[in-house]
Structures are given as C-alpha cells and as structure tokens.
C-alpha cells in the first residue's frame, strides 16, 4: 500500500514538472486580448474611458462601433481606419445605392453604445404571443372575452416585462454618454 501511494505521488510530481510555463505576454493575450493588442499595436486605436468605475473599452480597425453623433445620427458600422485625430467608417446609402465615407472627430461623438440597441418592444410582444391563442381558445370555449378574463389581463404583461428583463437587460445600461466622467479618445502609440 505504501509503495503504491509513493509510486502514485512520484508519477504525479513528474507529470506536474513536465508542463511548459507560459510567458507573461501569452497569459495576457489569453486573458485580455484587447489589452494585449493595445500594448503591441503600432496603429492608433479608440478608447472610451469611464472615470467613475475605471473601465475602458478599446476599439481597433475592423471592430464594430455603435455611436450617436451630436447631430443625433446613429451609426453602427465597422471602423475602416483610424488616423491621428479622426476615424472613418463606410456606410451604405440605400437612396444613392453606393458606399459613402464618413470621418468623425472624437468631439463629434455624443454617446457610445456597448451593445446593439432596440428590440425591447418586439421582445415583449413576441413573448406574449403564445398566450393570445390560449385566450382566444378560452373565449371560444367558455365565452369569456380576453378583456374580461382577469387572469389574461394580469399574467400577459408580467410575462412580457419578465422576458424583457431577462433577454434585453443589457439595453438598460447600454448608453455611454460622453461628458465629464466619460471620454472618447484616439490613442496613438509611439
């Protein structure tokens, strides 16, 4: 028994010694790829900083940036390229049927969105759609219209609100408005 335990412990110690150790750069690339890309990149990139909680979101060429300009226009496009003081996107104009190039300065941006906007009302209505046929069947069988059915009137909105909270909770804290606590900057590594 002692020999078996000693042999198992010896083999286990050999197995742990045989593994390769990763460098700090490999560990950083695996744990936070955006931070690693920001450290090793020679190209400018965009940083949205939140000074209240210390978080930063980094955007590079090819990333999708969702933002609203000070004129009130909303864009959700891929960043084509970033220069020293501007960044450029391409947006398809369906009226002119061509790609148009837009260049923005950091001072033109009013707010940045972390996730895709919208869909709250659509989610609420679609989540209530399975209940409507049940109310219509109830109306046909028991002669109780949906507007007089007490269970239908209080359960349906609760299910709709619950599904919005479950599936669209990211939309509640989505907008990052630029101001004294948040900044939109272009970083130029040297």
PEMO-V261497 format. One record per pair of residues at least 12 apart in sequence whose C-alpha atoms are under 10 Angstrom apart, sorted by the first residue. I is the first residue (numbers start at 1). GAP is how many residues later the second one is. D is the distance in whole Angstrom. If there is no record, write none. Layout:
i = <I/I>
gap = <GAP/GAP>
d = <D/D>
This chain:
i = <25/25/34/34/34/34/35/35/35/37/37/38/38/38/38/38/38/39/40/41/41/41/41/42/42/42/43/43/43/43/43/43/43/43/43/43/44/44/44/44/44/44/44/44/44/44/44/44/44/44/44/45/45/45/45/45/45/45/45/45/45/45/45/45/45/46/46/46/46/46/46/46/46/46/46/46/46/46/46/46/47/47/47/47/47/47/47/48/48/48/48/48/48/48/48/48/49/49/49/49/49/49/49/50/50/50/50/50/50/50/50/50/51/51/51/51/52/52/52/53/54/54/55/56/56/56/57/57/58/58/58/59/59/59/59/60/60/60/60/60/61/61/61/61/61/61/61/61/62/62/62/62/62/62/62/63/63/63/63/63/64/64/64/64/64/64/64/64/65/65/65/65/65/65/65/65/65/66/66/66/66/66/66/66/66/66/66/67/67/67/67/67/67/67/67/67/68/68/68/68/68/68/68/68/69/69/69/69/69/69/69/69/69/70/70/70/70/70/71/71/71/72/72/72/73/73/74/74/74/74/75/75/75/75/76/76/76/76/76/76/76/77/77/77/77/78/78/80/80/80/81/82/82/82/82/82/83/83/83/83/83/84/84/84/84/85/85/85/85/85/85/85/85/85/86/86/86/86/86/86/86/86/87/87/87/87/87/87/88/88/88/88/88/89/89/89/89/90/90/105/105/105/106/106/106/106/106/107/107/107/107/108/109/109/109/109/110/110/110/110/110/110/111/111/111/111/111/111/111/111/111/112/112/112/112/112/112/113/113/113/113/113/113/114/114/114/114/114/114/115/115/115/115/115/116/116/116/117/117/117/117/117/117/118/118/119/119/119/119/120/120/120/120/120/120/120/120/120/120/121/121/121/121/122/122/123/123/123/123/123/123/123/124/124/124/124/124/124/124/124/124/124/124/124/125/125/125/125/125/125/125/126/126/127/127/127/127/127/127/127/127/128/128/128/128/128/128/128/128/129/129/130/131/131/131/131/132/132/132/134/134/135/135/135/135/135/138>
gap = <14/15/23/24/25/26/21/22/23/21/23/20/21/22/149/150/151/150/149/19/147/148/149/146/147/148/17/18/38/39/40/41/144/145/146/147/15/16/17/37/38/39/40/41/42/43/142/143/144/145/146/13/14/15/16/36/37/38/39/42/140/141/142/143/144/12/13/14/15/19/33/36/40/41/60/138/139/140/141/142/12/13/136/137/138/139/140/63/64/128/130/134/135/136/137/138/127/129/132/133/134/135/136/126/127/128/129/130/131/132/133/134/129/130/131/132/128/129/130/128/127/128/127/126/127/128/57/127/127/128/129/19/20/23/127/18/19/20/21/22/17/18/19/20/21/26/27/28/15/16/17/18/19/20/27/14/15/16/17/18/12/13/14/15/16/25/50/51/12/13/14/24/47/48/49/50/51/12/13/45/46/47/48/49/50/51/109/42/43/44/45/46/47/108/109/110/40/41/42/43/44/45/107/109/35/36/37/38/39/40/41/42/43/37/38/39/40/41/37/38/39/37/38/39/36/37/36/37/38/39/14/16/37/38/13/15/36/37/39/40/41/12/13/14/15/12/13/21/22/23/22/21/22/104/105/106/20/22/103/104/105/21/102/103/104/18/19/20/21/22/100/101/102/103/17/18/19/20/21/22/99/100/15/16/17/18/19/99/13/14/15/16/17/12/13/14/15/12/13/79/80/81/72/77/78/79/80/71/76/77/78/76/68/69/74/75/66/67/68/69/73/74/63/64/65/66/67/68/71/72/73/62/63/64/65/66/72/58/60/61/62/63/64/56/57/59/60/61/62/55/56/58/59/60/54/55/58/51/53/54/55/57/58/50/53/45/48/49/52/40/41/43/44/45/47/48/49/51/52/39/40/43/47/38/42/37/38/40/41/42/44/45/32/33/34/35/36/37/38/39/40/41/43/44/31/32/34/35/36/38/39/34/37/29/30/32/33/34/35/36/37/27/28/29/30/31/32/33/35/27/31/26/21/24/25/28/14/20/24/12/18/12/14/16/17/18/14>
d = <10/10/9/7/8/9/10/9/8/9/9/8/9/9/9/10/8/8/9/9/10/7/9/8/6/7/9/9/9/8/8/9/9/7/7/9/10/8/9/9/6/7/7/9/10/10/7/5/4/6/9/7/6/5/7/9/7/9/9/9/8/6/5/7/8/6/5/6/9/10/10/8/10/9/9/7/6/4/6/9/6/9/8/6/5/6/7/10/8/9/9/7/6/5/6/9/9/9/8/5/5/7/8/8/10/9/10/9/6/5/7/9/9/5/6/8/10/6/8/9/10/10/10/10/10/10/9/10/10/10/10/10/8/10/9/10/7/9/8/8/8/5/6/5/7/9/9/10/9/6/5/6/8/10/10/8/5/6/9/10/7/5/4/6/10/10/10/10/6/6/7/9/8/8/8/9/10/9/10/9/6/5/7/8/7/9/10/7/8/6/4/6/9/9/9/10/9/6/6/5/6/8/10/9/9/10/10/9/6/5/5/7/9/9/6/6/5/8/8/9/9/10/8/10/10/10/10/9/10/10/9/8/10/10/9/9/10/9/10/8/9/6/7/7/10/7/9/9/10/10/10/9/10/8/10/10/10/10/8/10/9/10/7/8/7/10/9/6/8/10/9/7/9/9/6/5/5/7/10/10/10/8/8/6/6/7/8/8/7/6/4/6/9/6/5/7/8/6/9/10/9/9/10/9/6/6/7/9/9/8/9/10/9/7/10/8/9/6/6/8/10/9/10/6/5/4/5/9/9/10/9/8/6/5/6/8/9/9/9/5/5/6/9/9/9/9/6/7/8/7/7/9/6/9/9/8/8/10/9/7/10/8/9/9/7/9/10/8/9/10/9/9/6/9/9/6/9/8/10/9/10/8/10/10/9/8/9/7/6/10/8/8/10/8/10/8/4/6/8/6/6/9/10/10/10/9/10/7/10/10/10/8/9/9/10/7/6/9/9/7/9/9/6/8/9/7/6/10/9/9/9/10/8/9/7/9/8/9/8/10/9/9/8/9/7/10/10>
